[in-house]
Amino acid sequence: MSTTSLINLLPAAARMAPKTPQEVASALADARQTGRKVVVFSTGHGIPPIGDTSERILLDMSAFDGVEVDPVTRVARIGGATRWSDLLAAANLHGLTAPCGSASSVGVTGYMMGGGIGFMSRHLGLGSSAIRAAELVTLDGHIRRIDAHSDPDLFWALRGGGGGFGVVTSLELNLTPMPRMAGGVLGWGIEDADRVLKAWSAWTTNLPEDVTSAVRLVQVPEGPALTVVVVTAPREEDDLQAVLAPLTDLQPVLNTVRDTDPEAFMKEYSDPEIDPEEAPHAYEHVLLDQLPAEACQLVAEFAQPEGGCGAMMVELRHLGGALGRPSNLGGAMDRIDGEFSLFVLGPMEAVPAMAHAVDILSDYGRGRTYFNFMPRRTGRRTAYRQETIDRLADLYEAIDPDCVIDHPHPISRTASVADETAQAPAAAPIPG
Ligand SMILES: Cc1cc2nc3c(=O)[nH]c(=O)nc-3n(C[C@H](O)[C@H](O)[C@H](O)COP(=O)(O)OP(=O)(O)OC[C@H]3O[C@@H](n4cnc5c(N)ncnc54)[C@H](O)[C@@H]3O)c2cc1C
């Protein structure tokens, strides 16, 4: 079942599926007149934090799904609901790519509104920094082309500010040449999690910044529990294998690292499509600054099938590189304030144990979070600096003072961290 059907399963006060920017403008006018809030969806992947949609107008943007690539200027023009699979395929035809996440079915716009970290992020940086312009329908019904010159504040907010500033009908993106790329996975049993994590953590310390990797401790349904390192670099296979020596010395039972390209890599290693008929999952997340041996041991213990926290996947992404420096192309999110992202996914009944595990591990960071992985509606204080929150809040007040456009994480200038942790977790459609 597609994620469009997932949207169709949601309760709603009304549903609209515009086909043109003008129809988007009239849908927003309807919302203003009826006093109902609008939830904008491209794929429906961002549903969890929004929760109950029964009183909302659902604005299904899935008709805006085109991709045009200009190989000379290296610019892609995409519809507001285009998915990563379509953009990567079209760019790849010209040896170009864009900073994608880990799932082919995720929408480019939703991903970039929240920053965007993925398979090649240490090399390519945040997804949002690739935006060069947007066509935006604002709540007042205007269809506007926003870029750095036309409207610097809105353009800044669109690049990682969390969405809700209007409805994006198209984006123009800078593409990056990718003449060579190697990538794949190294795999061990779950019993090796501790030693692999310790070796991986040490290996990341002086790693060239074009190498991006993550460790995933996964429990495949009806399969063995595994320790997996997913890795990419814009290099030849032999070159990447040489960099991987400290990990391959640990004798993985699986090594699929080889020459590839971004489209092929995504096809092979993407997170699976969501099946809305499956029991809902939940996730927890925090950013970490360091991963000493004792933290690796804790992560490994939490991921064990017996006596762990009940998660289906415990994932650590290595950040830093281009993600760690403020980008001069960056907007409201211009870097990620942490060295590792911890993401834990599991069934709803495992939430207390997963939250406890993340809480313990948060001692290895400063309680910072990354917007796209925040499980609950919060005031965003753990995801942005205070000056960013204030600037975003000023913009929301100017553009949409009644919060007609609902989005995953409404902003609060004053919400405390305690307010955030007190909220119940939302059901998550993110599979491992
Ligand atoms: C399987 C899976 C894997 C993921 N992996 C990653 C990852 O590797 N890295 C990462 O950073 N994130 C990842 N995410 C999180 C994902 O980036 C966010 O949930 C993102 O918001 C999804 O965007 P969407 O358009 O697919 O979802 P939607 O539910 O369609 O949209 C989410 C929100 O984005 C905004 N939005 C979407 N389209 C528009 C539009 N056209 N106009 C205006 N606003 C719009 C709206 O506020 C909407 O509520 C993953 C999510 C899933 C489900």
The ligand as a MOL file (V3000), in Angstrom:
LIG
                    3D

  0  0  0     0  0            999 V3000
M  V30 BEGIN CTAB
M  V30 COUNTS 53 58 0 0 0
M  V30 BEGIN ATOM
M  V30 1 C 11.1750 6.0100 6.6180 0
M  V30 2 C 11.6460 7.3700 6.9930 0
M  V30 3 C 13.0000 7.6700 6.9240 0
M  V30 4 C 13.4430 8.9410 7.2340 0
M  V30 5 N 14.7860 9.2060 7.1300 0
M  V30 6 C 15.2150 10.4610 7.3400 0
M  V30 7 C 16.5890 10.7870 7.1600 0
M  V30 8 O 17.4020 9.9490 6.7870 0
M  V30 9 N 16.9870 12.0540 7.4130 0
M  V30 10 C 16.1010 13.0370 7.7870 0
M  V30 11 O 16.5210 14.1760 7.9470 0
M  V30 12 N 14.8030 12.7530 7.9710 0
M  V30 13 C 14.3490 11.4950 7.7680 0
M  V30 14 N 13.0430 11.2010 7.9730 0
M  V30 15 C 12.1450 12.2370 8.4970 0
M  V30 16 C 11.5310 13.0140 7.3430 0
M  V30 17 O 12.5090 13.7930 6.6940 0
M  V30 18 C 10.4270 13.9310 7.8900 0
M  V30 19 O 9.4180 13.1540 8.5150 0
M  V30 20 C 9.8280 14.7840 6.7820 0
M  V30 21 O 9.0150 15.7780 7.3720 0
M  V30 22 C 8.9980 13.9450 5.8440 0
M  V30 23 O 8.5660 14.7350 4.7760 0
M  V30 24 P 7.4250 14.1790 3.8130 0
M  V30 25 O 7.1150 15.2370 2.8250 0
M  V30 26 O 7.8070 12.8340 3.3330 0
M  V30 27 O 6.2190 13.9670 4.8490 0
M  V30 28 P 4.8310 14.7520 4.9370 0
M  V30 29 O 4.1070 14.1210 6.0770 0
M  V30 30 O 4.1720 14.7730 3.6390 0
M  V30 31 O 5.2660 16.2060 5.3280 0
M  V30 32 C 5.8200 16.4800 6.6010 0
M  V30 33 C 5.7010 17.9790 6.8470 0
M  V30 34 O 6.5150 18.6510 5.8920 0
M  V30 35 C 5.8460 19.8300 5.4390 0
M  V30 36 N 5.5720 19.6910 4.0070 0
M  V30 37 C 5.6480 18.5940 3.2300 0
M  V30 38 N 5.3840 18.9000 1.9550 0
M  V30 39 C 5.1010 20.2360 1.9380 0
M  V30 40 C 4.7580 21.1500 0.9020 0
M  V30 41 N 4.6690 20.7680 -0.3650 0
M  V30 42 N 4.5450 22.4400 1.2550 0
M  V30 43 C 4.6610 22.8470 2.5240 0
M  V30 44 N 4.9970 22.0310 3.5340 0
M  V30 45 C 5.2290 20.7330 3.2360 0
M  V30 46 C 4.5610 19.9420 6.2330 0
M  V30 47 O 4.8060 20.7260 7.3820 0
M  V30 48 C 4.2950 18.5130 6.6310 0
M  V30 49 O 3.5320 18.4160 7.8100 0
M  V30 50 C 12.5480 9.9360 7.6640 0
M  V30 51 C 11.1890 9.6440 7.7620 0
M  V30 52 C 10.7350 8.3850 7.4220 0
M  V30 53 C 9.2790 8.0930 7.5180 0
M  V30 END ATOM
M  V30 BEGIN BOND
M  V30 1 1 1 2
M  V30 2 1 2 3
M  V30 3 2 2 52
M  V30 4 2 3 4
M  V30 5 1 4 5
M  V30 6 1 4 50
M  V30 7 2 5 6
M  V30 8 1 6 7
M  V30 9 1 6 13
M  V30 10 2 7 8
M  V30 11 1 7 9
M  V30 12 1 9 10
M  V30 13 2 10 11
M  V30 14 1 10 12
M  V30 15 2 12 13
M  V30 16 1 13 14
M  V30 17 1 14 15
M  V30 18 1 14 50
M  V30 19 1 15 16
M  V30 20 1 16 17
M  V30 21 1 16 18
M  V30 22 1 18 19
M  V30 23 1 18 20
M  V30 24 1 20 21
M  V30 25 1 20 22
M  V30 26 1 22 23
M  V30 27 1 23 24
M  V30 28 2 24 25
M  V30 29 1 24 26
M  V30 30 1 24 27
M  V30 31 1 27 28
M  V30 32 2 28 29
M  V30 33 1 28 30
M  V30 34 1 28 31
M  V30 35 1 31 32
M  V30 36 1 32 33
M  V30 37 1 33 34
M  V30 38 1 33 48
M  V30 39 1 34 35
M  V30 40 1 35 36
M  V30 41 1 35 46
M  V30 42 1 36 37
M  V30 43 1 36 45
M  V30 44 2 37 38
M  V30 45 1 38 39
M  V30 46 1 39 40
M  V30 47 2 39 45
M  V30 48 1 40 41
M  V30 49 2 40 42
M  V30 50 1 42 43
M  V30 51 2 43 44
M  V30 52 1 44 45
M  V30 53 1 46 47
M  V30 54 1 46 48
M  V30 55 1 48 49
M  V30 56 2 50 51
M  V30 57 1 51 52
M  V30 58 1 52 53
M  V30 END BOND
M  V30 END CTAB
M  END
